[in-house]
């Protein structure tokens, strides 16, 4: 039986393989350039500030700047912090102290935000003396970069060091070249959502869409997704699992110690406020006891001790007040007056304000102010 004749070997011209690789590289680079161009122009996360198309991710930093600029008079008390601080009412602060205030807390606000916001508020105060309450989340010290929403808000980003702004813009290249960003850019182009107050603004994990919050003229977040869920009958028991999921991931993946970046900006805030003649009031924000129990084996208590120790060590260099309100017993807080594991209802934020006024060494309440009776709000 005869064997099958072997196939002849055909030698390709020497330059053929190199030519194919070159063409492939040109095509790949062209695609990346096209992806980057589309994402840069559409700017679906509002990081570059092109403002050609309504972004997929709505940022409240710019809205707070607009509200601040529209005030009839500069505030004497400025609230700093994250979304957990947004239910602190400047109107209630004024009723209790006789001093006008503004809530300049921003979503996911960390230490760089606090520095930029305080600096902006001070520079736009028209010479009015200001005091500052920073409702500081323990997770402020987790290992997070400067928020791109801060970098994308020019009025605030201007207070960050040049190196931080350049580093943040360099990090933006990652999402500029992302196919995921292309998807969101196409969605932004399709929707062009000029949202009204209670129309959807962003997507969330537990709901298909999170409604855009409503702010009072003094920055108080008077209605938001938490209120909408409460109106629909969602309870703390319903919402606590989402908090557990988010904060379990934080403590497991990015909070093994206190972030050097966070410490740098905490000290920038302290140095700045002291230079302005103010004593910053730092209030470690409350957490629901049930969430704290879940996080305890993941390092919550250790991070709490480290953060307290670090902040207390700064007393020799800076003049400020530190109040630990992480436990409800510190301000008579109610376990029931929470939307979820970290966001409090007005009944608790008013009790918190009362406790801060009482423990702030007359920084928040002027000596000549007539204190009005406390009101729980519920």
Buried (B, 14 or more C-beta within 10 A) or exposed (E): EEEEEEEEEEEEEEEEEEEEEEEEEEEEEEEEEEBBEBBBEBBBBBBBEEEEBBBBBBBBBBBBBEBBEEBEEBBBBBBBBBBBBBBBBBBBBBBBBBBBBBBBBBBBBBBBBBBBBBBBBBEBBEEEEBBBBBBBBBBBBBBBBBBBBBBBBEBBBEBBEEEBBEBBBEBBEEBBBBEEBBEBBEBBBEEEBEBEEEEBBBEEEBBEEBBBBBBBEBBBBBBBBBBBBBEEEBEBEBBBEBBBEBBBEBBEEEBEEBBEBBBBBBBBBBEBBBEBEBBBBBBBBBBBBBBBEBBEEBBBEBBBEBBBEBBEEBEEEBEBBBBBBBBBEBBEBBEEBBBBBBBBBBBBBBBBBBBBBBBBEEBBBBEEBEBEEBEBBE
